[in-house]
């Protein structure tokens, strides 16, 4: 996710406001789907993302970054259509927007980008980021989604760009299709590693390089820059005689314990999110706490995970513990929660293999602060409502983002009192939508086999009806809180005669 750059000593280090990522393999989920999820945590609370669909293009065009740097990329002819969530301020750029963050293309391939990570100072001395010309988060979904036909192809294409053009920053990127999910991390300007997520496991990340030991002979499950290990050896980053097996994040990644005089936030900002999510899905890990950042890369959940399990993970603020900053109303809390107010959007991508294409892939979109919002399903084949395609940095009465943000802002005025009301309302709504989804999908499959046009009408009706329900609940909760606040103000400033 987008970053603000701070200068520490002589080194330029990106201080991330960043993200939390969860990936679940198909044999680790309750329904056999692959799940890819991420909180997109920006620096500003009034910076919405738009949900849009880009039509296929016969002619290619030159993509140019407009916010992060001067990276450019010439896209070829015959581009596929795809969904994206561009930053509101770049929606009308020639390419159709930047910082698109998440989307599916017409081939059913999905991308979530990026999880901000950092290479260590030793790596950046010998292979620095190309700050002005290297590929950055702003560009990745926009240039890859129109082209790639599989998750693996996406890995290979991004890897080649990193090797040749270079990286402008540190990132982790998820690629997913109906068969598999891959997670790619870069290192320095030109190195990268990607690992296929095991079908029976899950992966979580919180702004640190997470990929560990590699077996580059196993090309089915590992892909990497051609000189990944030899480069590290030649530049004094890795010595196989003293360091043991090559470990990507130990060799290339930043860790608080490697240079505490510069990096001071990993333990409180990053570690706890991984500890919390691994402890939620595999509780036995809590018996063996990690305090050096060397967490297990992939774990098997102790029960199969559903969309709701992943959503609740991204809505966590360590409730029920001393680290909860909201119930205690402590903005100076030591630990950074998973759910933060500055989240622009959160998504859970659900990829299923044995359903008609228009409903096989679903993006559950949560706008604003996850702990005070609800995940709304958008099937890949659905028409996107206009109010998800608008909104700027000033509050309005029409955009979906600002409907949610107004409610969240009100609830944060007294989180202990109002959050339970909002959460209970959305929990009940979520159960209703989940049941309606199951009924809708049964009807859709039957209709699709006979008349795809009739099935499309069912899909569009479901989308519109769901949105009406969601906005009805948002309005009800907003009015409930304003009513209570009105009574409080009246009590406080109630000047009566004798």
N, C-alpha and C positions, 0 to 999 in steps of 0.2 A: 504494500500500500504506500501511498504518497508519503514523502518524508520532508523534514526540515533539516537543513545542513547546519551543523555547529562546527566551529573550529576549536579543536583542543590541541594546545601546544602548537606544533608545526604540522600536525596531521589533520586532514579534513575528514571528519567522521560523521556519517549520516545518523542523526538521532531519530529513530523511527517512531512514528505515532501508530503504526503498523497493525498487523493482523494476527489472527489465530486460524490455523488450518486443520481440518480433519478429513481423512480419506478412509473409506471402509471397503474392503474387498467383497466380492459377491457372495462368497461362502460364509462370510461373517455377518451378513444381514438377515433379517427375518423373512424377507421376500425374494432373496436372490438378486437384488439390484446392487449396483455399485453406487456408493455415495461419496460425493465430493463437496466439501463445505468450507466456508471461510467468512470471517468477519472482516469487512473492509473499513478499517478505522482511520479516518482522516484527521487532520489537525483542526479543522473548523467544524462547528456544530451546525452551520447553516449552509452547507455545501452539498446539495442533493446529487444523486446519480439518476439518469433517465434510463428507462427500459425501452429499447428500440429494436426494430428489425431492419437490417440493410438488405435491399433487394440485390439479386445477382447482377453482376456487371460484365458486359461484353468486352469493355476496354479497361485495361489496367490504369493505374494512376500512381503518382508519387506521394507516398505518405511522409509527412514531416511532423516531428514532435514540436509542440508549441509551448509546453510548460517546463519540462525538465531540462532539455538540452537541444542540440541541433541535429539529432539523429534523423536520417531520412532513408527511405527504402522504396524502391520501384516495384510495385506489384504488377504481375503479368496480366495478360488478357484472360477472359473466361473465368471470372471469380464467382464463387458460390455466395449465396445469401447467408446471413447469420444474424443472430441476436447479440446485443451488447448492452452494457450499462455505462455509457460514457459520462464523464464529468460534465456537469451542467454548463460550465463556462466554455467548453470546447465543442459543444454539440453541433455548432454550425460551421465547423472548419471544413475545408474542401473534401477531406476524406470521410467526413461524417461524424467526427468525434474522436477524442483520445481518452486514455485512462478507461478503457472499456471494461476491465476487471473480470467479467464473466460472460459466457455465452455458449450457445450451440450453433453449429453451422448446418447447412442443408444435408450434409452427409451423416449427421448425428454425432459428430465429434465435439467434445466440450473442452473448454479451457477455463481455469481459474488462475488469475495472475494479478499481483504476485504476493508471495510471502516475503517480506523484506528480511534479508539476512546480511551478515557482514563477514568479510574475510579478515584474517588477523593482519597485524601490521607488518609481520615478516613477509607475508605473501604480497601485500600491496607495495612493498619496497622493490620487489623483483618483477612484479606484473601488475601495475596499478590499474585501477578503473580508468576507462577513457571517458572522463566526465562529460565532455562536450559532444563526442561523436559516437559513443558506444550505444548499443541497444538498451533500452530502459523499459520499465513497467508501462509507461505511457503508450508504448507502441505494440507490445507483444500480442495481445488478443486481436488487435485491428489488422495486423499484417499476416498473422498465421491462420486465423479462423476462415478467411475466404479461400484458403488454398488446401488445407490438409484433409486427407481422406481417412486417416486413422490416428490414434493416439501416438503410436510409435513414429509415424511420419512426422508428427508435430515435434517430438523430441529431437529427431534427426535434423529437422529444418532449423530449429532454434539453436541446436548445438553447432551447426555449420556457421550460423551467423555469429555466434560467440567466438568461434575460432578465427573467423576472417575479419569481421568488423569490430569485434570486441564488445565488452559489456561496460555500460556506464555506471553500474551500481550492482549491489548484491541482491540476488532474488532466488526464490523457489517458485516453480510453476507446475501446476497439475494439468495433465492431459488425460482425457477419458473418452472411451468409446464403448460399444456394447460388450466388448470382450474383456477389456482390461483398463487399468489406470496406471499412469507413470508419474513419478515426481522427479523433477530436474532441479538441481542446485548448481549455481555457478561459483567460481572461485577466482578472485582477481579479475584481470581483464579478459583472459582467454581460455581458462580451464572450466570444465563442467563434468558433472556426473548425473546420470538418471537411473532410477531403479524402478522396476515394475513392482507395484504393490501386491504382495501375496494375496491370493483369493481368500484365504482363511484368516486374514489379519487386518489390523487398522493402523493408522499412522496419525500422529498429532505433532504440530509444530507451533512454536511461539517466538518468532523472530530470531532464531538461531539456526545455523547449519546443523542438520540432524542426520544426514546420511553417514554411515560408518564404514565398516570393512567391505571390501568389494571383491568380486571374482570376475574379472574382465574376460575370462575365457567363456563365461556363461552369458553369451550374447542374447539369449532369450530373456534374461532378467536384468542385465546391466548394459548400459551404453555410456560412453565417455569420450572426452577429447583424446586424441590418439597418443599424446605424450603426458597424460595425467600424472603418472607415477614418476616417469623419468625426469620430467620437469622439476618435480619436488626434490628428487635426489640431486640433480645437477645444481640446484640453487640453495642447497643446505636446509631445506624444509623438512626433509625426511631421510633418515638413515636406517635402512632395513636391518643392519647389524645390531643397532641399539634400540630401535623404536618398535621392533616387532612387526606385526602385520600392518599393512597400509590401512589407515583409517582416515577417510576423507575429512570429517569435521575436526579431527584432532590435528591433521596436517595443515589444512587450509582455513578452518573456521575460527572466528573470534569466540573467546570464552573469557568470562570474568576472571577466572583463576589464572589465565596466562599473563595478564598485565593489569592488575587491579588499579594501578595508578592512573590508567586512562579509562578503562571500562569498569564502571561501577554499578551498573544496573541489571546485569544478567540475572542475579539471584532473585531480586525482588520483582523485576519486570518480566523476565522470561521463564525462569525455572518453574515458578509456581503454577503457571498455566498448564505446562506439560504434566507436572505432578498431579494436578487436580483432574485433568481429563483421563490420564492413565489410571488414576485411582478410581475414577467413576466407572470406567469400562472394565478394568481389571483390578479389582480391589486388593488383591494379594500384593500388588506393587507397593502399597502403602506400608507394608511390613518391612520393606527394604528400601528406605529412602535414599535418593541420589542427591549428593550435594556438590558434585563437580561438573554437572552438565552432560555427563555421559549416560544419557537415558537409553533404554532399549529403543531401537528404531521402529520395529514392528512388533506388535503384541497381539495375541489372540484374546478377544473379549470373553469374559466369563459368562456372558449370555449374548445371544445374537442381537445385533443392534438394528433399531428401526430409525426411520426419518425423525420421529419424535425424540429418540435418544440423542441424536446428533444435534437437533435443534436445542434441546435443553442444555447440552454441553456448551453451545455458543451463547446461551443466555445466562451463564453462570457468573455470579459475582461473589462466590464463596459464602453464599447465604448459610446461616447456621454456624458460622465460625467467627473467630475474632478478627479475621481478615476482611470481613464484609464492610466496605466503606460507606455503603448507602444506608443500611438500616441503622448504623451507628452515627450516621451523618458526619463522617470524618473525611473531608476532602484531602487531608494530609496523610491518609493511610499509607503505610509502607509498601503494600503490595498492590500491583496493578491487576485489577480484575479482568476477566475475559470480556464481560459486557461493559462497555464504556459509553458515555453519553455522546461522544464525538463520532460514533459509528455512522457512516453514510448509508451503507446497506450491508446486509448479511444474506448469504445464499446457501441453500442445500441443493445440489444437483443430484437428481435421481435418474440413473440410467438403467433401463430394463430391456432385455433382449427379445422377449417373446410377445410383444404387443405391436399393434399397428404403429407405424412411424410417427404420426402426429401426436400420439399420447405416450410413446415409449420413454421419452425424455421429459422430465419435469424440473423446473427451477422454482424452488420455494423461496420467495423473496420477502425479506423482512427489512423495512425501511426505518432508519434511525436506530435508537438504542434498543438492542435485542431484548433486554430484560423488561422493557415496557412496550413491546410491540408483538406482532403475530406474523408467522410465516404464511404467505399467501401463494397457492400453487398456480404456476403459469406453465401450461403444456406447450411444448415446442411448436405445435401447429396452431395454437390459438392466436386470434387477433389481439394485439396489445391495446388496452384502453388508453385514450388520449391523456388522461390525467396522470399516467405513469411516464409520459413522455415530456412533461413540462415541469417547471419549477426553477427558481433561481435562488440567490442568496438573501432575498428578502421575503418575509412571510407573505403568503397569499391565501386566497379562499378556494382555489381550484385544484392545485396539485396534490397528488397522493402523499408525497413526502411531507408537505407542510401540515396536512391533516394529522399525520402521526406525530410530527415534531411538536406541534402545539400541545397535544395531549401529554407527551413525554415531559415537556417543559413545566407544565402545570403539576404533574405528579412528582417531579423532582423538588418542588417547593416544600413538600413534607413526605419524603419517601416512605417512612415507616407507616404513615397513615394511608397514603393514596396508592402506593405500589400494590399492596394486596388486593385492592379493589380492581385495579387495571389488570393485574395478572389473573385474577379469578374470572373476569369477563372474557379475556382472550382465551383462557384455557377451555371454557365452555364453548366458545365459538370454534376453537380448533377441533374439538371433538365433533361438532356438527359438520364442519367442512370435511373432515376425514371420512365420516360416514357417507356424506353426499358424494365424495370422490369415488368410493367403492361402487356405489349404485350407478353413478354416471359411467364409469369405465365398463361395467357390464353391458349397459345399454349401447355404449359407443361401439364396442367390439361386434355386437350383433348387427348394428346398423351399418358399420363400415364394410362388412362382408357383402351386403346387398347394395348399398348406395352411399359411396363416400361423401357425396354432397350433403346428404341428410345427416351423416355423422358429423360433418363439419359444423352444421347448424347446431347440433347438440353441444359440441365443444364450445362454440361461441356463446351459446346461452348459459352454459355452466360458468364460463369465465365472468360474464356480466352479472349473473345472479350472485356469485361468490363475492364479487367486488361490492355489490350493493349491501350484502350482509356485513362485510368487513367495515365499510364506511358507516353503516348504521350503528355498529357497535362502537366505533371510534367516537362518533357524535354523542352517543348516549353516555359514554364514560367521561368525555370532556364536559358535558353539561352537568353531570353528577358532581364532578370536582368543583366546577365553577359555582354551583349552587351551595356547596358546603363552604367554599371560601367566602361567598357573599354573606352567609350567615355569620362567619367569623368576623368579617370586617364590620358588620352591623353591630355585633356585640362589643367590639373594641371601641367603636366611635358612635356610641348610642347616647346622644345627648337628649335627655327627657326633661320635661318640666317637673316641678315638684308635685 
